[in-house]
Amino acid sequence: MERQVSRSSPVRGGGPSAGWWRGLASGSHLACGEGPLRQPFRLPPPRIGEETKHAELFAASREASGAGLALAFALDQAGQGDQRPWLWVQDAAALRLSGRPYRPGLPPSLRHRLLHVAAKSPEDALFALEEGLRCRDLAFVIGEIAGNPKALSFTASRRLSLVAEVHGVPLWLVRLDAARDLSSARQRWEVTAAPSLAPRWNPAAPGLPAWQGTLFRARNHPPGEWILRDDGHVLTASPPHNGGVAGAAGDRSLAAG
């Protein structure tokens, strides 16, 4: 069983030193001041840049939204010039639920650099993830683990966080059909597929990938919810209540810290 991660080919305009969020609109608001001078301001989306090396994405196995957004985040952070290999690790349950990565369906810049590990157990998958994070010759690591195995304890997640931060290799761990549990991941997302915007020139054609992401835990940002879209150049974010239309774009891409 194979699956195609629907994601357009990236054309990145900067590496990790570039800014991170291009769409600065947000559905969260805070207020400052008192009385008639009280003015709300928009809370920008969180940054998953260099300071966040370990993130978790909770997603349903019936759709490839978790893996698709993990790839989008990883590519936006890595930048166009990074040609190092990257690692994708799946345990047996995740492999059974979602299938192996479909190499022809990956962005062209990633197809020849993929290293795939099919682990027999969650313990083996965690070992492979940790060993991958110790290798600075990898651009990033993506993992898929199904459910809530005992092996993926808070201690195990803490080990992954420490190794990722010490060696500087980002980890995007997709939790398939899992309940929220204790973890040391620096950011934790709940991810579902979102409707694509109709293409400008052919409304009947498939639209660009889109996700609804709920950030329910982060060390560097309050919780919030955004529509995330890959426009083929950068990952953009917008509040869910405005139809997913991003605000004025700046010079900051979504994933370079």
N, C-alpha and C positions, 0 to 999 in steps of 0.2 A: 504493500500500500504506500503510495507516494502522494504528497500534497504540494501544491504550488503556493508559495507565499506571495500574495498579490501586493507588489510594491514596485513602483516605477524605478528606473535607473537613476541613481543620484548624480547630480552635477554639483559638487560641493565647491563653495567659494571661499574656503578658508579652513584652517586646521583648528586644533584645540585652543589656540590663542585667540581665535575669533570670538565674538560675543555669542550668547546662547539663545535667547528667545527672540524670535523675529516678531511674532504677533504678541503685543503687550496687553491686549484686552483680557479681562478676567471677569468671572461671574462673582467674585468675592469683593466685598466693600468694607472699608473701615471709615470711621469718621473722626475728624479732628476739630478742635475748637469748641466753643459753646455758643448758645443763643443763635442770633441771626447770622453769625459768622461761621456756623458749623457747616463744613463742606465735606462731602464724601469723596474718597479717592479710590481708584481701582487698584486692587492688589495684583501685581504681575504674576504670571505663572512661575512655578518653581524652576530652578536650574538643576539640570542633571549633568553638570560639567565635571571638571577635573576633581572637584572636591567630593564628588559622590561616585565612589567606585563600586558600590554594591547596591543594586536595586532589585526589587521583586515585583513581578507582574502577575496578578491573579486573573485567570481567564478560563473560560469553558473550553472543553476539548472539542466541542461540536463546531468550533470555528477557529481559524488560524490567527485570531486577533492578537493573542499574546505574543506569538513568535514574530508576527509581522511588525508589531510596534517595538518589540525588542530590537529587531534589525534596524528599524528606522532610528531609534535612539542611538544605537551603536554607530551607525553610519554618520549621523549628524555630529557625533562627538569626535569620531576618528578623523574626518576630513578626507578630501579627495586624494591627497598625496600619500596617504598611508597605504602601502602595498604589502604589509606584513600578513602572514596567514592569520586565520581566526578559527576558533574552536567551537563546535556545537556538540554538546553532550546530552544524551537522552537515557533515562532508565527504561527498563523493559515495559513498564506500564505506560509511560508516555509514548514510547514507540508504537505500542499497540493501539493507543487511542488516536494519535495524530499522524502516524506514519513518518517515514524518513524524509529529510529535506529533499526537495525536488530541485536538483542542481540547475537545470535549464530555466527554472522559474525564478532563480535568484537574480539580483542585479548583476549585470555583466562584470562589474569590477570585483565581485565577490566569488564568482563561480569557480575560478581556478585556485582560489586561496582557501577553500573550505577544508577543514579537518573535522571529520565526524567520528564520534565515539558512541557506540551502542552498548551501554552498560547493562549487565544482567540484573542488578539490584540497585536500590537507592544508595547503599553503602559504596558500591563500586562507582556510581555516578558522582558522589561527593568526592571520592578520592581523585577521580579524573578531573573534576572541576578545580580542586585545590592544586593539583600538579600543573594544570594549565595556567592558573593564575600566577604560579611561580616563574613562568617563562616569559621574560620581557620581549621575546621575539614574536609574541602574539599581539595582534592589534586589540582584540577583545575576546571575551568568552560568553557564550550563550548556553544556558542549561535549561532543560525541561524535566521536571519531576512531577509525577502525578500524585494527587492526594496528599495526605499528611503522614508520611512514614515516620516511625520513631527515630530513624537515623538522622532525619533533618530536625534536630533539636535546636534549642537556643544556643547551646555550646557549639554545635556544628556550624550554625550560621555565623556565630562570632568568629570562628576560625576562618571562614571564607572572607568576612569583612576585613580582618587583620591582614590576611595574605594579599588581598586585592589592594589594600592601601599601601602596604609595604613595598610591593613590587610594581604598583602603578598600572595594573592591567584591569580594566573594568569588567564587571560581571553583571549580566542581565539574566536573572533567574526567573523562568516562567513556571508558575505553580498551576498545573492543570487540575481543574475540579477540586481545588483545595479550599479548606476553611481557613480563615485568618487565625494565625497562632503566634506565639512569641518568636521574635526574630530580631537580629541586630542589623538588618538591612537598613541603609541610610534613607531610602525612600521606598514606599510600598504603594503600589497602584492596583486598582480594580479596573479591568479593561474589558470593553465590549466593542463589537463592530458598530460603526455609525454610518448613516446614509451618505453616499458620495454626492457631491455637487454635480449637477448636470454639466457635461462638457459644453464649452461655448459654441463650438462649430457643429457638433453632432449630438443633440440631446439624447439620442437613442443609444449612444456608445457607452461603454462602461466608464464610470467616473474614477477619479484618483482615490487612492486608499484613504480611509478616515476611521478614526477610533474615538470612542468616548472614554476618557480616562479620569478616574476619581482617585486623587491622591489622599489616602486616608492616614498616612503617617509619613513624616519627614522631619529630619533634624534641622533643616535649614529653611523651612517654609511652612506656613499654616496649611491645613487641609483645604482642598478645593476640587473643582470639577471643570474640565475643559474638553472641547472638541479639538482633536489633533489631526492635522492633515499633512500629507506629503505631496507637495506640489511639483516634485521632480527636481527641485533645487535645494530646498530646506524644509524642515519640519516646522509647521506653524501651529499656533494655539489661539483659540477664541472661546469666549464664554458659550455655554450650550444654549442659552436663551435667545441668541441673536441669529439662529440659523446656521451657525458655523462660519460666518463671514469674519475673517480676521481683521483686526484693526490696522491702522497705518503701519506699514512695515518699516523697520529701521535697518541698521546694518548688523543686527545681531541674529545669528542662526540659533537653532534650537538646542544644540548639544555641545557646543564648545564653551568651556568654562571661562 
